[in-house]
Amino acid sequence: MSVGYVLINVEPGSEFSVFNETSELSFVVDANLLFGDHDLILKIEASNMGEIARLVVDSIRSIDGVLNTKTLACAEL
């Protein structure tokens, strides 16, 4: 199982709608609104890092209001 964190910037005023929509995705383990450089952070799990990349591109970046994402891959030691 691979784990990643996704930092998300959204259009002003769409924080709650993007938070609600991303929180309902089956691969999202935890979601939090942030203050600072990013608006949301998601903890996601998938079978491998390739799957995490696909989920971010296909399922998160396509949500209305998402401006950009930054995915942090957890080390698999």
C-alpha positions in Angstrom: 0.0 0.0 0.0 1.3 3.4 -1.0 0.5 6.6 0.8 0.7 10.2 -0.4 -0.3 13.6 0.7 -1.9 16.1 -1.8 -1.7 19.8 -1.2 -4.4 21.7 -3.0 -5.0 25.3 -4.0 -8.5 26.3 -4.9 -10.3 29.2 -6.4 -11.3 31.7 -3.6 -14.7 30.8 -2.2 -14.6 27.2 -3.3 -12.8 25.8 -0.3 -15.8 24.1 1.3 -17.2 22.6 -1.9 -13.8 21.2 -2.9 -13.3 19.9 0.6 -16.7 18.2 0.6 -16.2 16.6 -2.8 -12.6 15.4 -2.1 -13.6 14.0 1.3 -16.1 11.7 -0.4 -13.5 10.0 -2.7 -13.0 6.4 -1.7 -9.2 6.6 -1.7 -9.0 9.7 0.6 -8.2 8.6 4.1 -8.2 12.1 5.7 -8.9 15.6 4.5 -8.2 19.0 6.2 -8.7 22.6 5.4 -5.5 24.7 5.8 -4.4 28.2 6.5 -1.3 29.4 4.6 0.2 28.6 1.2 -2.3 25.8 0.5 -6.0 25.5 1.0 -6.5 21.7 1.6 -4.4 18.6 2.4 -5.5 15.1 1.6 -4.0 11.8 2.7 -4.6 9.2 0.1 -3.8 5.5 -0.2 -3.5 3.3 -3.3 -1.8 0.1 -4.4 1.3 1.9 -5.8 2.6 5.4 -6.6 1.5 5.1 -10.2 -2.1 4.6 -9.0 -1.8 7.6 -6.7 -0.6 9.8 -9.7 -3.5 8.6 -11.8 -6.0 9.3 -9.0 -4.7 12.8 -8.5 -4.9 13.6 -12.2 -8.2 11.9 -13.0 -10.2 12.4 -9.8 -8.8 15.4 -7.9 -7.5 17.8 -10.6 -10.8 17.5 -12.5 -12.9 18.9 -9.6 -14.3 22.3 -10.2 -12.5 24.9 -8.2 -9.1 23.1 -8.0 -6.4 25.3 -9.3 -3.3 23.2 -8.7 -2.0 20.3 -6.7 1.3 19.1 -5.2 1.6 15.5 -4.4 4.1 14.3 -1.7 4.9 10.6 -1.9 5.7 8.8 1.4 8.9 6.8 1.5 8.4 3.0 1.2 11.3 1.6 3.2 
